[in-house]
């Protein structure tokens, strides 16, 4: 897949711009993790680790947001456990359930994800100004609302 030339942005469809621009965060996150000596983060792992460490989200929520199959989600969590980012423990309140939490290495990775996102956000604010960032956020939230509507309609169609 080739990345569109975003310099002539009026001719590039919005979905292509979204795909290409998202890569800025990916590059920044991978670079920050490398600087911290973390070079074995699996694909989509930073999203799970960052969501857990920086927003207190459960791994299941993060994996659902990625839109991957249950098998892929399970493999991702297994890989994060094997590589020392997550630990599985029996939930002391309900011994039938497993509790998944960050290890020290996972917390370090989450801090790296946060630092990289902040750096890109700051650069974006310098380029667009506060009003531009606000407009961008409003547009992205509107797209999320459209997605939610489509998902709700799909649920009604399959019920």
C-alpha positions in Angstrom: 0.0 0.0 0.0 1.4 3.4 -0.9 0.8 6.4 1.2 -1.0 9.2 -0.5 0.9 12.5 -1.1 -0.9 14.7 1.4 0.6 17.9 0.2 -2.3 18.4 -2.3 -4.9 17.5 0.3 -7.9 18.8 -1.7 -7.7 15.9 -4.1 -7.1 13.1 -1.5 -10.3 11.4 -0.1 -10.8 11.8 3.6 -10.4 8.0 4.3 -7.0 8.1 2.7 -6.0 11.1 4.7 -7.1 9.4 7.9 -5.1 6.3 7.1 -2.0 8.2 6.2 -2.2 10.7 9.0 -2.7 8.0 11.6 0.8 6.8 10.7 2.3 9.9 12.4 1.3 8.6 15.8 2.6 5.1 14.9 6.0 6.4 13.9 6.2 8.6 17.0 5.2 5.8 19.3 7.6 3.2 17.8 10.4 5.8 18.0 9.7 6.6 21.6 9.5 3.0 22.6 12.8 2.2 20.8 14.4 5.1 22.8 13.2 3.4 25.9 14.7 0.0 24.9 11.3 -1.5 24.0 11.7 -3.0 20.5 9.3 -6.0 20.7 5.9 -4.4 20.9 3.5 -6.4 18.7 1.2 -4.8 16.2 -1.7 -3.2 18.0 0.1 -3.8 21.3 0.7 -0.1 21.9 -3.0 0.7 21.6 -3.8 -1.9 24.3 -1.0 -1.0 26.6 -1.5 2.8 26.2 -5.3 2.5 26.8 -4.8 0.4 29.9 -1.9 2.5 31.4 -3.0 6.0 30.4 -6.8 5.7 30.5 -7.5 2.9 32.9 -9.3 0.9 30.2 -9.7 -2.9 30.5 -7.8 -4.9 27.8 -11.1 -6.3 26.5 -12.4 -2.8 25.8 -9.2 -1.9 24.0 -9.2 -5.0 21.9 -12.8 -4.5 20.9 -11.9 -0.9 19.8 -9.3 -2.4 17.5 -12.0 -4.4 15.7 -10.0 -7.7 15.5 -11.4 -11.2 15.8 -11.5 -12.9 19.2 -8.7 -15.2 18.1 -6.5 -12.3 17.1 -7.4 -10.5 20.4 -6.4 -13.6 22.4 -3.2 -14.0 20.5 -2.3 -10.3 21.1 -3.0 -10.6 24.9 -1.0 -13.8 25.0 1.9 -12.1 23.2 1.8 -9.1 25.6 1.9 -11.5 28.5 4.8 -13.6 27.1 6.8 -10.5 26.3 6.3 -9.2 29.9 3.9 -6.2 29.3 0.9 -7.8 31.0 0.3 -10.3 33.8 -2.7 -12.6 34.3 -3.8 -13.3 37.8 -6.8 -14.9 39.4 -9.3 -12.2 40.4 -9.3 -12.3 44.3 -13.0 -11.3 44.3 -14.1 -14.0 41.8 -11.6 -16.8 41.5 -13.4 -18.0 38.2 -12.1 -14.8 36.5 -8.7 -13.7 35.4 -7.4 -10.2 36.0 -5.1 -8.7 33.4 -2.8 -5.9 34.5 0.3 -4.1 33.4 3.7 -5.1 34.6 6.5 -2.6 35.3 7.6 -3.0 31.7 4.0 -2.5 30.5 3.7 0.7 32.5 7.0 2.0 31.0 5.6 1.2 27.6 2.4 3.0 28.4 4.4 6.1 29.5 6.2 5.9 26.2 3.0 5.8 24.3 1.7 8.8 26.2 4.8 10.8 25.6 4.8 10.1 21.9 1.1 11.0 21.6 1.6 14.3 23.5 4.6 15.2 21.2 2.5 14.7 18.1 -0.4 16.6 19.6 1.8 19.5 20.5 3.3 19.6 17.0 -0.2 19.5 15.5 -1.3 22.3 17.8 1.7 24.4 16.6 0.7 23.7 12.9 -3.1 24.2 13.2 -3.6 26.5 16.3 -6.1 25.8 19.0 -9.1 26.5 16.7 -7.8 24.1 14.1 -7.3 21.3 16.6 -10.7 21.9 18.0 -12.2 21.7 14.5 -10.3 18.5 13.8 -11.4 16.9 17.0 -15.1 17.9 16.3 -14.8 16.3 12.8 -13.3 13.1 14.2 -16.0 12.9 16.8 -18.7 13.4 14.1 -17.1 10.5 12.2 -17.3 8.4 15.4 -21.0 9.3 15.7 -21.6 8.2 12.1 -19.8 4.9 12.9 -21.9 4.4 15.9 -25.1 5.0 13.9 -24.0 2.4 11.3 -23.1 -0.1 13.9 -26.5 0.4 15.6 -28.3 0.0 12.3 -26.3 -3.2 11.6 -27.3 -4.6 15.0 -31.0 -3.9 14.2 -30.6 -5.5 10.7 -29.1 -8.7 12.2 -31.5 -9.0 15.2 
